[in-house]
Amino acid sequence: MAETARRELREETGLDLPGLEPFAVETATGLDGSPVLIQVFTARWNGDPATLHLTEGVLLHWFRPEVMPRLRLTPSTLELVHRHAGLPAPTGWPVSPREPPAGETGAGPPGRRP
């Protein structure tokens, strides 16, 4: 799995991180409520993400975990990042997609009900 992660990083960003190593396998919750296993890797890179030539996606940016509640992330992804960083679960956010933020269903655009 680490070789796959290295290859994808190289293909999608041009980064070659020989020190990339598996860190943990975490469980997040899928939109349907089922568990989803996520392999987390660790590596070090000292560079400016704005200088990377991305072949997929349009932006790469580093965020401190404390800032991430302001981003558009699924609650289970936000909770996973906090767990990985050794931080307490984010407050004010549900950690289960069964409890989406007010006005959101978790299945479509904000404010739309199925």
C-alpha positions in Angstrom: 0.0 0.0 0.0 2.9 2.4 0.7 4.2 1.9 -2.8 0.8 2.8 -4.2 0.7 6.0 -2.1 4.2 6.9 -3.2 3.3 6.3 -6.9 0.1 8.4 -6.6 2.0 11.3 -4.9 4.6 11.2 -7.6 2.0 11.1 -10.5 -0.3 13.7 -9.0 2.2 16.2 -7.5 5.7 15.3 -8.7 6.7 14.6 -5.1 9.0 11.7 -4.3 8.9 11.0 -0.6 11.1 8.0 0.1 10.3 8.3 3.8 6.6 7.8 3.4 5.5 5.2 5.8 2.2 3.7 7.0 1.1 5.4 10.2 -2.3 3.9 11.1 -5.5 2.5 9.8 -8.4 4.6 11.0 -12.1 4.1 10.7 -14.4 6.9 9.4 -18.1 6.7 8.8 -19.5 6.6 5.3 -22.5 8.6 4.2 -24.6 5.5 4.5 -23.4 5.0 8.1 -21.1 2.1 7.3 -17.5 2.0 8.5 -14.8 3.0 6.0 -11.2 2.0 6.6 -8.6 4.8 5.8 -4.9 4.1 5.7 -3.0 7.1 7.1 0.6 7.7 6.0 3.3 9.9 7.4 6.2 11.7 5.7 8.2 14.9 5.8 8.4 17.5 3.1 9.8 21.0 3.3 8.4 23.0 0.4 5.8 25.3 -0.9 2.6 23.5 -2.1 1.9 26.5 -4.4 5.0 25.5 -6.5 3.7 21.9 -7.2 2.4 21.1 -10.6 -0.8 19.2 -9.8 -2.1 16.8 -12.4 -5.3 16.1 -10.5 -7.2 18.6 -8.5 -6.6 22.3 -8.5 -5.2 23.2 -5.1 -3.0 21.7 -2.4 -2.6 23.6 0.9 -1.5 22.7 4.4 -3.9 23.4 7.2 -3.4 23.1 11.0 -6.0 20.8 12.5 -7.3 23.7 14.7 -8.3 25.6 11.5 -10.0 22.6 9.8 -13.5 23.1 11.3 -13.8 26.1 9.1 -13.3 24.0 5.9 -15.9 22.1 4.0 -15.2 18.6 5.3 -17.4 15.7 6.2 -17.7 15.4 9.9 -16.1 12.0 9.9 -13.0 13.4 8.0 -12.7 16.3 10.4 -12.9 13.9 13.4 -10.3 11.6 11.7 -7.8 14.5 11.3 -8.3 15.5 14.9 -7.8 11.9 16.1 -4.7 11.5 14.0 -3.3 14.8 15.4 -4.1 13.7 19.0 -6.6 16.5 19.5 -10.0 16.1 21.1 -13.0 15.7 18.9 -14.1 19.0 17.3 -16.8 20.8 19.1 -20.0 22.0 17.5 -19.7 19.4 14.7 -21.4 16.1 14.6 -19.0 13.2 14.1 -21.6 11.1 12.4 -23.1 11.7 8.9 -26.5 10.8 10.5 -26.4 14.2 12.2 -25.5 16.7 9.5 -25.2 20.4 10.3 -28.5 22.3 10.4 -29.9 22.7 6.9 -27.8 20.0 5.3 -28.8 16.4 4.6 -25.3 15.0 4.1 -26.4 13.6 0.8 -26.6 16.6 -1.5 -26.0 20.3 -1.7 -26.5 22.2 1.6 -30.1 23.2 2.3 -31.7 20.6 0.0 -33.8 17.8 1.4 -34.3 14.6 -0.6 
